[in-house]
C-alpha cells in the first residue's frame, strides 16, 4: 500500500520530467533555416497554375494519373505558407536523390526565441511513399516509424484505415532537380466521393464551417427581402445597416445564445449575398431565388459600392469570408496573393486600395467575433455605420502597378518600403472610430 501511495506521489513528477526532457529534445535556440522564398508575382502565378492543374486532375476523375510539381511551384507554395504563418519557415529542395524539406517554427511566449526544427527527405520510389527519416530537434525517427506515427494520428481522427487508403493512393514518387512527379491511383471510393453530393453535404453540415445554418438562413432571407426592394446601385453599408438592425430588433424578443455566433451568421449572410455562388457550398441552400432575384443579385454584386467602387466592395466581402474561415494572417496573405496575380500580364496591377479593402474586411470580421462584449457593442455601431466609416479614403494609394514597377518601388513584401505602406494603410483604418476596437 505504501509503495502504491509513493508511486502516485511520484507519478506527476515523473510525467513532468518526461515532458521536460521531450521539450529539451524538440526545441532549439537557433532556427534550422530562414525563409528563402517570399510571395511575389511569379510565385503567385506558379501557385495558381498548380492549383488549376490539381483541380483538373481531380475533376477528370482518372484512376491512374500523375501530379507534377515544379521547383518553382513548390517555392511559390512555401512562400504563400510563410506569408500565412509568419512564425514558420519552410524550404523544399528537389534533386535526383529526393525532396528535402527543412522547416523551423518559432515558438510563442514563454518559449519565444526558441524553435522547433524539422528535416525530412522524401525518396524516389516505385512502390508508394518512402521516407529516409525525420529529424525533429534532436529526436530522430526512421521513415517507417514516422509513417507508423502518421498512421496512428490520422486513423485516430479520421477513422481506422484512413491512412492506408491515403498511402495506397500514391503509387510512385520520382524527383529531379526541376520537378516532383507523384503517381496516383485514385481509388474508386475516392472517385465516388467526388460524385456523392449527399455525403459531402452531410460532412459540411456536421463541420458547420461557417456557423449555424438555421441562423444563417434566417438572416440571409431577411437580407434578401431587403435587397429585393433596393435599386441596383447603392452602398454596401446600407445592407450592413439593415441586417444588423434586424439582428438587434430580433434580440429584443430573445437574446442570442452568443453574440459572436450571431455576428458570424449575419456576416455570412452578407457574404452569401454579395460573394460568389460557390460560397453557398460551404453552408448549403439557404434560400431558393427566383430568376428575377438572381438577376438583381448579380447586378448588386457588380454595382453596390464601397468607397465609390464595386471592386472594393468585393475585396471587402471576400476578406470577411476568408477571416471567418481561417485567420487574419491567412486572409491578409491571400489578399496579397490576389494582388500579385494582378501584376502579371493581363492583370489590373497591384493595388494598395484593393489591399486596404482586404484588410478592412478582415479586421471587421475579427472585431465582430473578438469577444462577447465587443460583439454586442459592435452591433449597434454597424447598424448605423456610414460608407466613410467602413473604408477610409484611398487617395494617394498606388494602383495598377505591374511586376517590374512594384519591384522597383517596393522590392518585396519583406522590404521596409512595403511594410511602411501596410502600416500606413492600417493607420488609416485605425483613424476611423469603427476600427479602434480590438482586432485580435
MARMILO-573131 format. One line per field, with one value per residue: residue number from 1; x, y, z of N, C-alpha, C in turn. Coordinates in steps of 0.2 Angstrom, whole numbers, plus 2048, in hexadecimal, padded with zeros to 3 digits. Each point is the difference from the previous one (the first is absolute). Example, Ala and Ser with C-alpha at 12.3 -4.5 7.8 and 13.67 -1.06 7.14 Angstrom:
BEGIN
i = (1 2)
n.px = (842 7FE)
n.py = (7E4 805)
n.pz = (827 7FC)
ca.px = (7FC 804)
ca.py = (806 806)
ca.pz = (800 801)
c.px = (804 7FC)
c.py = (806 805)
c.pz = (800 803)
//
This chain:
BEGIN
i = (1 2 3 4 5 6 7 8 9 10 11 12 13 14 15 16 17 18 19 20 21 22 23 24 25 26 27 28 29 30 31 32 33 34 35 36 37 38 39 40 41 42 43 44 45 46 47 48 49 50 51 52 53 54 55 56 57 58 59 60 61 62 63 64 65 66 67 68 69 70 71 72 73 74 75 76 77 78 79 80 81 82 83 84 85 86 87 88 89 90 91 92 93 94 95 96 97 98 99 100 101 102 103 104 105 106 107 108 109 110 111 112 113 114 115 116 117 118 119 120 121 122 123 124 125 126 127 128 129 130 131 132 133 134 135 136 137 138 139 140 141 142 143 144 145 146 147 148 149 150 151 152 153 154 155 156 157 158 159 160 161 162 163 164 165 166 167 168 169 170 171 172 173 174 175 176 177 178 179 180 181 182 183 184 185 186 187 188 189 190 191 192 193 194 195 196 197 198 199 200 201 202 203 204 205 206 207 208 209 210 211 212 213 214 215 216 217 218 219 220 221 222 223 224 225 226 227 228 229 230 231 232 233 234 235 236 237 238 239 240 241 242 243 244 245 246 247 248 249 250 251 252 253 254 255 256 257 258 259 260 261 262 263 264 265 266 267 268 269 270 271 272 273 274 275 276 277 278 279 280 281 282 283 284 285 286 287 288 289 290 291 292 293 294 295 296 297 298 299 300 301 302 303 304 305 306 307 308 309 310 311 312 313 314 315 316 317 318 319 320 321 322 323 324 325 326 327 328 329 330 331 332 333 334 335 336 337 338 339 340 341 342 343 344 345 346 347 348 349 350 351 352 353 354 355 356 357 358 359 360 361 362 363 364 365 366 367 368 369 370 371 372 373 374 375 376 377 378 379 380 381 382 383 384 385 386 387 388 389 390 391 392 393 394 395 396 397 398 399 400 401 402 403 404 405 406 407 408 409 410 411 412 413 414 415 416 417 418 419 420 421 422 423 424 425 426 427 428 429 430 431 432 433 434 435 436 437 438 439 440)
n.px = (804 806 802 7FA 7FF 806 7FE 7FA 804 803 7FA 7FD 804 7FF 7F9 801 804 7FB 7FB 803 802 7FA 7FE 805 7FE 7FA 802 802 806 802 7FE 7FE 7FB 802 7FA 800 7F9 800 7FA 7FF 801 806 801 7FC 803 806 7FE 7FE 806 803 7FD 801 807 800 7FD 804 805 7FD 7FF 805 801 806 7FF 803 803 802 803 801 805 801 806 7FF 7FC 804 804 7FB 7FF 807 800 7FB 802 806 7FD 7FD 806 801 7FE 7FE 806 7FF 804 7FE 806 7FF 801 805 802 7FC 7FB 804 7FD 801 7FE 7FE 7FE 7FF 802 7FA 7FE 803 800 7FE 803 7FB 803 7FC 806 7FF 802 7FE 800 7FD 801 804 7FA 800 800 7FF 7FE 806 801 805 7FB 7FF 802 7FE 804 801 7FA 803 7FC 800 800 801 804 802 800 803 804 801 801 803 803 801 801 804 802 803 802 7FF 806 7FF 805 7FE 7FA 802 804 7FB 7FE 805 801 802 806 800 807 801 805 7FC 7FE 7FA 801 7FA 801 7FA 7FE 7FB 7FF 7FC 801 806 800 7FD 805 803 7FC 802 7FB 7FC 805 802 7FA 800 805 7FE 7FA 804 804 7FB 803 7FA 7FE 7FB 7FE 7FD 804 805 7FC 7FE 807 802 7FB 802 806 7FE 7FB 805 804 7FB 801 807 803 802 800 806 800 805 802 7FC 803 806 7FE 7FD 805 805 7FC 7FF 806 801 7FB 803 805 7FC 7FF 807 803 805 801 802 802 805 7FC 7FC 805 802 7FA 800 806 7FE 7FA 804 804 7FB 7FE 806 801 805 7FC 806 800 7FA 805 802 7FA 7FF 7FB 7FF 7FF 7FA 805 7FC 7FE 7FB 7FF 801 7FC 7FC 801 800 7FB 7FE 802 7FE 7FA 7FF 801 807 800 7FA 802 7FE 806 800 7FA 802 806 7FC 7FC 804 803 7F9 7FE 805 7FF 7FA 803 804 805 801 805 7FC 7FC 804 803 7F9 7FF 806 7FE 7FA 803 804 7FA 7FE 806 7FE 803 7FC 803 7FD 805 806 7FB 802 7FC 802 807 7FF 7FC 805 804 7FC 7FF 806 802 7FC 802 806 7FF 7FC 806 802 7FB 7FC 804 805 7FE 7FE 805 803 7FB 800 807 7FF 7FC 805 805 804 800 800 7FB 7FE 802 806 802 800 7FF 804 7FC 806 7FE 7FE 803 804 802 802 7FA 7FC 804 7FF 7F9 7FE 804 7FC 7FC 807 7FF 805 801 800 804 804 7FF 801 805 802 7FF 803 804 7FF 800 806 801 7FC 7FA 7FE 806 7FD 7FC 800 806 803)
n.py = (7FA 800 7FB 7FE 802 7FD 7FA 801 801 7FA 7FD 805 7FE 7FA 802 804 7FB 7FB 804 802 7F9 7FF 805 7FE 7FA 803 804 805 803 7FC 804 7FA 804 805 803 7FC 7FE 806 801 7FE 805 7FE 800 806 802 7FE 803 806 7FF 7FF 805 803 7FE 802 806 801 7FE 803 805 7FE 7FF 801 7F9 7FF 804 806 802 805 801 806 801 803 7FB 7FC 804 800 7F9 7FF 804 7FE 7FA 802 803 7FA 7FD 806 7FC 7FE 7FD 7FF 7FB 7FF 7FC 800 7FA 7FD 802 805 801 805 7FF 806 800 806 7FE 807 7FF 800 805 7FE 7FC 806 801 7FC 7FA 7FE 7FC 800 7FA 7FF 7FA 802 7FA 800 7FE 7FA 800 806 802 803 800 804 804 802 806 7FF 806 7FD 800 7FA 800 7F9 7FF 7F9 802 804 7FB 7FC 805 801 7FA 800 806 7FF 7FA 803 805 7FC 7FB 7FA 7FF 806 7FE 7FA 803 805 7FC 7FC 806 800 7FF 806 801 805 801 806 803 7FE 7FA 800 7FA 801 7F9 801 7FC 804 7FE 7FB 7FE 802 7FD 7FB 802 801 7FA 7FE 804 7FB 7FC 804 800 7FA 7FF 804 7FD 7FB 802 802 800 802 7FB 802 7FB 7FE 802 7FE 7FA 801 801 7FB 7FD 803 7FE 7FA 800 802 7FB 7FC 804 7FE 806 7FF 807 802 800 7FC 806 801 7FB 802 806 7FD 7FC 805 805 7FC 7FF 806 801 7FB 803 805 7FB 7FF 800 802 7FA 802 806 7FC 7FA 804 804 7FA 7FE 806 800 7F9 803 805 7FC 7FD 806 803 7FA 7FC 7FE 7FF 806 7FF 7FE 805 802 7FF 7FD 807 800 800 802 804 7FF 804 7FC 7FB 803 802 7FA 7FE 804 7FE 7FA 802 802 7FC 806 800 806 800 7FA 7FC 802 806 800 7FD 804 805 7FE 7FF 806 802 7FD 802 806 7FF 7FF 805 805 805 7FC 7FB 803 803 7FA 7FE 805 7FF 7FA 802 804 7FB 7FD 806 7FF 7FA 7FE 806 801 802 7FC 800 7FF 805 803 7FB 801 806 7FF 7FD 805 804 7FC 7FF 806 801 7FA 802 807 7FE 7FD 805 803 7FD 804 7FF 7FA 800 803 7FC 7FC 804 800 7FA 801 804 7FB 805 802 806 7FD 7FD 805 801 806 7FF 807 800 7FB 7FD 801 7FA 7FE 800 7FA 803 803 7FB 7FC 805 800 7FA 7FE 7FF 7FA 7FE 804 805 801 7FA 7FF 805 7FE 7FA 803 804 7FB 7FD 805 800 7F9 800 804 7FB 803 7FD 801 804 7FC 7FB 7FF 7FE)
n.pz = (800 804 7FD 800 806 802 7FC 803 805 7FE 7FE 803 804 7FF 800 805 803 7FE 802 805 801 7FE 804 804 7FF 801 805 7FB 801 7FB 7FB 7FD 7FE 7FC 7FF 7FB 800 7FD 801 7F9 7FB 7FF 807 800 7FA 802 806 7FC 7FC 806 803 7FA 800 807 7FF 7FA 804 805 7FC 7FD 806 7FE 800 7FB 804 7FF 805 7FC 804 7FD 800 7FB 7FE 801 7FD 7FB 801 801 7FB 7FD 802 7FE 7FB 7FF 800 802 805 7FA 7FF 7FA 7FE 7F9 800 7FA 7FF 7FD 806 7FF 804 801 805 800 806 802 806 800 807 802 803 806 7FB 800 7FA 800 7FE 7FD 7FF 7FA 7FF 7FA 7FE 7FB 800 7FA 7FD 7FF 807 7FF 806 7FF 806 7FF 803 806 801 806 7FF 805 7FF 7FF 7FB 800 7FA 802 805 7FC 7FB 805 802 7FA 800 805 7FF 7F9 801 805 7FB 7FB 804 803 7FD 803 804 801 800 804 803 7FF 801 804 7F9 7FF 801 7FB 801 7FF 7FE 7FB 801 803 7FF 802 800 7FE 804 7FD 806 7FE 806 7FE 7FA 804 805 7FA 7FE 806 7FD 801 7FE 7FB 7FF 801 7FD 7FB 801 800 7FB 7FC 7FA 7FE 804 804 7FC 806 804 7FD 7FF 807 801 7FC 802 806 7FE 7FD 805 804 7FE 800 806 7FF 7FE 7F9 801 803 806 801 802 7FB 7FD 802 7FF 7FA 7FF 802 7FD 7FB 801 801 7FB 7FD 802 7FE 7FC 7FE 806 7FC 7FE 7FA 802 802 802 803 802 802 802 803 802 802 803 802 802 803 802 803 803 7FE 7FB 7FF 803 7FD 7FC 804 7FE 7FA 7FD 800 7F9 7FD 7FC 7FE 7F9 801 805 7FC 7FC 805 803 7FA 7FF 805 7FE 7FB 802 806 803 801 803 7FD 802 7FA 7FD 803 7FE 7FA 800 802 7FC 7FB 803 800 7FA 7FD 803 7FE 7FB 801 7FE 804 802 800 803 804 802 800 804 802 801 801 804 803 800 803 803 7FF 7FA 7FE 805 805 802 804 805 803 7FC 7FB 802 800 7FA 7FD 802 7FD 7FA 800 801 7FC 7FC 801 7FF 7FB 800 802 803 805 804 7FC 7FF 806 802 7FC 802 805 7FF 7FE 804 802 7FE 7FF 7FA 802 804 7FB 7FD 802 7FF 7F9 801 7FB 800 7FF 7FA 7FD 805 7FB 7FE 7FB 7FF 802 7FD 7FB 802 800 7FB 805 802 800 7FA 802 7FA 7FF 805 7FE 7FA 802 803 7FA 7FD 804 7FF 7F9 801 804 7FB 7FE 803 7FB 7FD 805 7FE 804 7FD 805)
ca.px = (7FC 804 803 7FB 800 806 7FF 7FB 803 806 7FD 800 807 803 7FD 802 807 800 7FE 806 805 7FE 801 807 802 7FC 801 806 801 801 7FC 803 800 7FC 7FC 804 7FC 7FA 7FA 801 7FB 801 7FE 7F9 7FE 801 7FC 7F9 800 800 7F9 7FC 801 7FE 7F8 7FF 801 7FB 7FA 800 7FE 804 803 808 802 806 800 807 801 807 804 7FD 7F9 801 803 7FB 7FC 803 800 7F9 800 804 7FC 7FA 802 807 804 802 805 800 803 800 804 800 806 7FF 800 7FA 7FD 802 7FC 803 7FB 801 7FA 801 7FB 7FD 802 806 805 803 807 801 7FD 7FF 803 7FD 803 7FE 802 7FB 804 7FD 7FE 7FB 7FB 7FC 804 805 804 806 801 7FD 804 7FC 804 805 7FC 800 7FC 801 7FB 7FB 7FD 7FC 7FA 7FC 7FD 7FB 7FA 7FD 7FD 7FB 7FB 7FC 7FB 7FB 7FD 805 800 801 807 801 7FD 804 806 7FF 7FE 807 803 807 803 806 802 806 802 7FB 7F9 7FE 7FA 7FD 7FB 7FA 7FB 7FA 7FC 7F9 7FD 802 7FD 7F9 7FF 800 7FA 7FB 7FE 7FD 805 804 7FB 7FF 807 800 7FC 802 806 7FD 806 7FE 7FC 7FA 7FC 7F9 801 802 7FA 7FC 802 800 7FA 7FF 804 7FD 7FA 802 803 7FB 7FC 805 802 806 807 7FF 806 800 7FF 7F9 7FE 803 7FC 7FA 800 801 7FA 7FC 803 7FF 7F9 7FF 803 7FB 7FB 803 808 804 804 807 800 805 7FD 7FB 804 803 7FB 7FE 805 800 7FB 802 805 7FC 7FD 804 806 7FF 7FB 803 800 7FB 803 803 7FA 7FA 7FB 7FD 7FA 7FF 7FF 7FD 804 800 805 807 802 801 806 806 801 802 807 804 7FF 800 807 803 804 7FF 802 7FD 805 802 7FB 801 806 7FD 7FB 804 804 7FC 7FF 807 801 7FB 803 807 802 802 806 7FF 7FB 805 804 7FD 7FE 807 801 7FB 803 806 7FE 7FE 805 802 7FD 7F8 7FD 7FE 806 800 7FD 800 7F9 7FD 802 7FC 7F9 801 802 7FA 7FB 803 800 7F9 7FE 804 7FD 7F9 800 806 7FD 7F9 7FF 801 7FB 7FA 801 801 7FA 7FD 804 7FF 7F9 800 806 800 805 807 803 802 806 803 802 805 804 807 802 802 7FC 802 807 802 806 807 7FF 800 806 805 7FE 7FF 804 7FD 7FC 804 804 7FD 7FB 7F9 7FE 7FD 7FA 7FB 7FF 7FC 7F9 7FD 800 7FA 7FA 7FF 7FD 7F9 7FE 7FE 805 804 7FE 806 800 802)
ca.py = (806 806 800 803 807 803 801 805 806 802 800 807 803 7FC 802 807 800 7FD 805 804 7FD 800 807 801 7FC 802 808 803 807 803 7FD 7FC 803 806 7FF 802 802 804 800 805 7FE 7F9 7FB 800 7FD 7F9 7FD 7FF 7FB 7FA 7FF 7FE 7FA 7FB 800 7FC 7F9 7FE 800 7FB 7FA 7FA 7FC 800 806 803 807 803 806 802 804 807 800 7FE 806 805 7FE 801 807 801 7FE 805 806 7FF 7FE 803 7FD 7FA 801 7FA 800 7F9 800 7FA 7FD 7FA 7FB 800 806 802 806 803 805 803 803 804 7FE 806 801 802 7FD 804 7FF 7F8 7FE 7F9 7FF 7FA 7FE 7FA 7FF 7FB 7FC 7FD 7F9 7FD 7FC 804 805 7FD 805 7FE 801 806 803 806 801 7FB 7F9 7FD 7FB 7FD 801 7FC 803 806 7FE 7FC 805 804 7FB 800 807 801 7FB 802 805 7FF 7FA 7FA 7FF 806 801 7FB 802 806 7FE 7FC 805 802 7FA 801 807 801 807 803 807 805 7FE 7FA 7FC 7FB 7FC 7FF 7FC 803 7FB 801 803 807 803 800 805 806 800 7FF 807 7FF 7FF 806 805 7FE 802 807 802 7FE 805 807 804 807 802 7FD 801 803 808 803 801 805 807 800 801 807 804 7FF 804 807 801 800 806 805 801 7FC 803 802 7FF 7FA 802 800 7F9 7FF 804 7FD 7FA 800 802 7FA 7FC 804 7FF 7F9 7FF 802 7FB 7FA 801 7FA 7FC 803 805 7FF 7FC 804 804 7FC 7FF 806 801 7FB 802 805 7FC 7FC 804 804 7FC 7FB 7FA 7FA 800 7FD 7F9 7FF 800 7FD 804 804 803 7FE 807 801 803 807 802 7FF 805 806 7FE 800 807 803 7FE 804 807 802 802 802 806 802 7FB 7FA 7FB 800 7FC 7F9 7FE 801 7FB 7FA 800 7FE 7F8 7FD 800 7FC 7F9 7FF 805 806 7FF 7FC 805 805 7FC 7FE 807 802 7FB 803 806 7FE 7FD 805 804 7FC 802 7FF 802 807 803 800 806 801 801 7F9 7FD 804 7FD 7F9 800 803 7FA 7FB 803 800 7FA 7FF 804 7FE 7F9 800 7FE 801 807 804 7FE 804 807 801 800 807 804 7FE 801 807 802 803 7FE 803 7FD 7F9 800 807 802 7FC 805 7FF 7F9 7FE 7FA 7FE 7FF 7FA 7FC 803 807 7FE 7FE 806 805 7FD 7FA 7FA 801 801 806 806 804 7FC 7FF 807 801 7FC 803 806 7FE 7FE 806 803 7FC 802 807 800 7FD 7F9 7FC 801 7FA 7FB 7FC 7F9)
ca.pz = (800 801 7F9 7FC 802 7FD 7F9 7FE 802 7FB 7F9 7FD 800 7FB 7F9 7FF 7FE 7F9 7FC 800 7FC 7F9 7FE 7FF 7FA 7FA 7FF 7FF 802 7F9 7FB 7FC 7FA 7FF 7FA 7FA 7FA 802 7FC 7FB 7FA 7FD 804 800 7FA 801 804 7FD 7FB 803 802 7FA 7FD 805 7FF 7FA 801 804 7FC 7FA 803 7FD 805 7FF 7FE 803 802 7FF 804 7FF 805 800 803 807 803 800 806 806 801 802 807 805 800 804 807 800 805 7FD 7FA 7FC 7FA 7FE 7FB 7FC 7FD 7FD 806 804 802 807 803 806 803 807 803 805 805 804 807 803 7FD 7FB 7FF 800 7F9 7FE 7F9 7FC 7F9 7FD 7F9 7FC 7FB 7FA 802 7FB 804 804 804 804 804 803 807 802 805 804 806 801 7FF 7FA 7FE 7FA 7FB 802 806 7FE 7FD 805 804 7FC 7FF 807 800 7FB 802 806 7FF 7FA 800 7FE 7F9 7FC 7FE 7FB 7FA 7FE 7FE 7FA 7FB 7FD 7FE 7FF 801 7FC 801 7FC 802 7FE 802 804 7FD 804 7FD 804 7FF 804 801 7FE 806 800 7FA 802 804 7FC 7FD 805 803 806 805 801 803 807 803 801 805 807 802 801 7FF 800 806 801 7F9 801 802 7F9 7FB 802 7FE 7F9 7FE 802 7FC 7FA 800 7FF 7F9 7FB 7FF 7FE 7F9 7FF 803 807 804 804 807 800 801 807 804 800 802 807 803 801 805 806 801 802 807 805 801 803 7FF 7FD 805 7FF 7FC 7FB 7FB 7FC 7FB 7FB 7FC 7FD 7FB 7FB 7FC 7FC 7FC 7FB 7FB 7FB 7FE 7FB 801 803 807 803 801 806 804 7FE 7FE 805 7FD 7F9 7FC 7FA 7FB 801 806 7FE 7FC 804 804 7FB 7FF 807 801 7FB 800 806 801 806 7FE 7F9 7FB 801 801 807 804 800 804 807 802 800 805 806 800 801 807 804 7FE 801 805 7FD 7FD 7FA 7FC 7FD 7FB 7FA 7FC 7FD 7FA 7FB 7FE 7FC 7FA 7FB 7FD 7FA 7FA 7FF 806 801 804 807 802 807 802 801 806 806 801 803 807 803 801 805 807 802 802 806 805 802 804 805 806 801 802 7FA 7FB 801 7FF 7F9 7FD 800 7FC 7F9 7FE 7FD 7FD 7F9 7FB 802 806 7FE 7FB 800 7F9 7FD 7FD 801 800 7F9 7FD 7FA 7FF 7FD 804 800 804 807 802 800 806 807 800 802 806 806 800 804 7FC 7FF 807 801 7FC 803 807 7FE 7FE 807 804 7FE 802 807 801 800 807 7FF 801 806 804 800 7FA 802)
c.px = (804 804 7FB 7FF 806 800 7FC 803 806 7FE 800 807 804 7FD 803 808 800 7FE 806 805 7FE 800 807 802 7FD 802 807 800 801 7FB 804 801 7FC 7FC 804 7FC 7FA 7FB 802 7FB 802 7FE 7F9 7FD 802 7FB 7F9 800 800 7F9 7FB 801 7FE 7F8 7FE 801 7FB 7F9 800 7FF 804 803 807 802 807 7FF 807 801 807 803 7FD 7F9 801 803 7FA 7FB 803 800 7F9 7FF 803 7FC 7FA 802 807 804 804 804 800 804 801 804 800 807 7FE 800 7FA 7FE 802 7FC 804 7FB 802 7FA 802 7FB 7FD 803 7FD 806 803 807 802 7FD 7FF 802 7FE 804 7FE 802 7FB 804 7FC 7FE 7FB 7FB 7FC 805 806 804 807 801 7FD 804 7FC 804 806 7FD 800 7FB 801 7FA 7FA 7FC 7FC 7FA 7FB 7FC 7FB 7FA 7FC 7FC 7FA 7FA 7FC 7FB 7FB 7FD 806 800 801 807 802 7FD 804 806 800 7FE 807 803 808 802 807 802 806 801 7FA 7F9 7FF 7FA 7FD 7FB 7FA 7FB 7FA 7FB 7F9 7FC 801 7FC 7F8 7FF 7FF 7F9 7FA 7FF 7FD 805 804 7FB 800 807 800 7FB 802 806 7FD 806 7FF 7FB 7F9 7FC 7F9 801 802 7FA 7FC 802 801 7F9 7FD 804 7FD 7FA 802 803 7FB 7FC 805 801 806 806 7FE 807 7FF 7FE 7F8 7FD 803 7FB 7F9 800 802 7FB 7FB 802 7FE 7F9 7FE 802 7FB 7FB 803 808 803 804 807 800 806 7FD 7FB 804 803 7FA 7FE 805 801 7FA 802 805 7FC 7FC 804 806 7FE 7FB 803 801 7FB 801 802 7FB 7FA 7FA 7FD 7FA 800 7FE 7FC 805 801 805 807 803 802 806 806 802 802 807 805 7FF 7FF 808 802 805 7FF 802 7FD 806 802 7FB 801 806 7FE 7FC 804 805 7FD 800 807 801 7FC 802 807 802 803 806 7FF 7FB 805 804 7FD 7FE 806 801 7FC 803 806 7FE 7FE 806 803 7FC 7F9 7FD 7FF 806 7FE 7FC 800 7F9 7FC 802 7FD 7FA 801 801 7FA 7FB 803 7FF 7F8 7FD 804 7FC 7F9 800 805 7FE 7F9 7FE 801 7FC 7F9 801 801 7F9 7FD 803 7FF 7F9 7FF 806 7FF 805 807 803 802 806 803 801 805 805 807 803 801 7FC 803 808 802 805 806 7FF 800 807 805 7FE 801 804 7FD 7FC 803 804 7FD 7FB 7F9 7FD 7FD 7FA 7FA 7FE 7FC 7F8 7FD 7FF 7F9 7FA 7FF 7FE 7F9 7FE 7FE 806 805 7FE 806 7FF 802 7FD)
c.py = (806 801 803 808 804 801 805 807 802 800 807 803 7FC 802 807 800 7FD 806 805 7FE 800 807 802 7FD 804 807 801 807 804 7FD 7FC 804 807 800 803 803 805 801 806 7FE 7FA 7FB 7FF 7FC 7F8 7FC 7FF 7FB 7F9 7FE 7FE 7F9 7FA 7FF 7FC 7F9 7FD 800 7FB 7F9 7F9 7FD 800 807 802 807 803 806 803 803 807 800 7FE 806 805 7FE 801 808 802 7FD 804 806 7FF 7FE 803 7FD 7FA 801 7F9 800 7F9 800 7F9 7FE 7F9 7FB 801 808 801 805 802 805 802 804 804 7FF 807 801 7FA 7FD 804 800 7F9 7FE 7F8 7FF 7F9 7FF 7F9 7FF 7FB 7FD 7FE 7F9 7FE 7FC 805 805 7FD 806 7FE 801 807 802 806 802 7FB 7F9 7FE 7FA 7FD 801 7FC 802 806 7FF 7FD 806 804 7FB 801 806 800 7FB 802 805 7FF 7F9 7FB 7FF 806 801 7FB 802 805 7FD 7FC 804 802 7FA 801 807 800 808 801 807 805 7FE 7FA 7FD 7FB 7FC 7FE 7FA 801 7FA 801 804 808 803 800 806 807 801 800 806 7FF 7FF 806 805 7FE 802 807 802 7FE 804 807 805 807 802 7FC 801 803 807 803 801 805 807 801 802 807 805 800 804 808 802 801 807 806 801 7FC 803 802 7FF 7FA 801 800 7F9 7FE 803 7FC 7F9 800 803 7FB 7FB 803 800 7F9 7FF 803 7FB 7FA 801 7FA 7FC 803 806 7FF 7FC 804 804 7FC 7FE 806 801 7FB 801 805 7FD 7FC 804 803 7FC 7FB 7FB 7FA 801 7FC 7F8 7FF 801 7FC 805 804 803 7FE 807 7FF 802 807 802 7FE 805 806 7FF 801 808 803 7FE 805 808 803 802 801 805 801 7FB 7F9 7FA 800 7FD 7F9 7FE 800 7F9 7F9 7FF 7FE 7F9 7FD 800 7FC 7F8 7FE 804 806 800 7FD 805 805 7FE 7FF 807 802 7FB 802 806 7FF 7FC 805 804 7FC 803 7FE 801 808 804 800 807 800 802 7FA 7FD 803 7FD 7F8 800 803 7FA 7FB 803 801 7FA 7FE 803 7FD 7F9 800 7FE 801 807 804 7FE 804 807 802 800 806 804 7FE 801 807 803 803 7FD 802 7FD 7F9 800 807 802 7FC 805 7FF 7F9 7FE 7FA 7FF 7FF 7F9 7FD 804 807 7FE 7FF 806 804 7FC 7F9 7FA 802 801 806 805 804 7FD 800 807 802 7FC 803 806 7FE 7FE 806 804 7FD 802 807 800 7FD 7F9 7FC 801 7FA 7FB 7FC 7F9 7FE)
c.pz = (800 7F9 7FB 801 7FD 7F9 7FE 801 7FB 7F9 7FD 7FF 7FA 7F9 7FF 7FD 7F9 7FB 7FF 7FB 7F9 7FD 7FF 7F9 7F9 7FF 7FF 801 7F9 7FB 7FB 7F9 801 7FA 7FA 7FB 803 7FB 7FB 7FA 7FD 804 800 7FA 800 804 7FD 7FB 803 803 7FB 7FE 805 7FF 7FA 801 804 7FC 7FB 803 7FD 806 800 7FD 803 802 800 803 7FE 806 801 804 808 804 802 806 806 802 802 807 805 801 805 808 801 805 7FD 7FA 7FD 7FA 7FE 7F9 7FC 7FD 7FD 806 804 801 808 803 807 803 807 802 806 805 803 807 804 7FC 7F9 7FF 800 7F9 800 7F9 7FE 7FA 7FE 7F9 7FD 7FA 7FA 802 7FA 803 805 804 804 803 802 807 802 806 803 806 800 800 7F9 7FF 7F9 7FB 802 806 7FF 7FD 805 804 7FC 7FF 807 800 7FC 802 806 7FF 7FA 800 7FE 7F9 7FB 7FD 7FA 7F9 7FD 7FD 7FA 7FA 7FC 7FE 7FE 801 7FC 801 7FB 803 7FE 802 804 7FC 804 7FC 804 7FD 804 801 7FE 805 800 7FB 801 804 7FD 7FE 806 804 807 806 802 803 808 804 801 805 807 802 802 800 801 805 7FF 7FA 801 801 7F9 7FC 802 7FE 7F9 7FD 801 7FC 7F9 7FF 7FF 7F9 7FB 7FF 7FF 7F9 7FF 802 807 804 805 807 802 802 807 805 802 804 808 804 801 805 807 802 802 807 806 801 804 7FF 7FD 805 800 7FB 7FA 7FB 7FC 7FB 7FA 7FB 7FB 7FA 7FA 7FB 7FB 7FA 7FA 7FB 7FB 7FD 7FA 802 803 807 804 801 807 806 7FE 7FD 805 7FE 7F9 7FD 7FA 7FB 801 806 7FF 7FB 804 804 7FC 7FF 807 801 7FC 802 807 802 807 7FE 7F9 7FB 802 802 807 805 7FF 804 807 802 800 805 807 800 802 808 804 7FF 803 806 7FD 7FB 7F9 7FB 7FD 7FA 7F9 7FD 7FD 7FA 7FA 7FC 7FB 7F9 7FB 7FD 7FA 7FA 800 807 801 804 807 802 808 802 801 806 806 801 803 808 804 802 805 807 802 803 807 806 802 803 805 807 800 801 7FA 7FB 801 7FF 7F9 7FC 7FF 7FC 7F9 7FE 7FD 7FD 7F9 7FC 802 806 7FF 7FC 800 7F9 7FD 7FC 801 800 7F9 7FD 7F9 7FF 7FD 804 800 804 807 803 801 806 806 801 802 807 806 801 805 7FD 800 807 803 7FD 804 807 7FF 7FF 807 804 7FE 802 808 801 800 806 7FF 802 806 805 800 7F9 802 807)
//
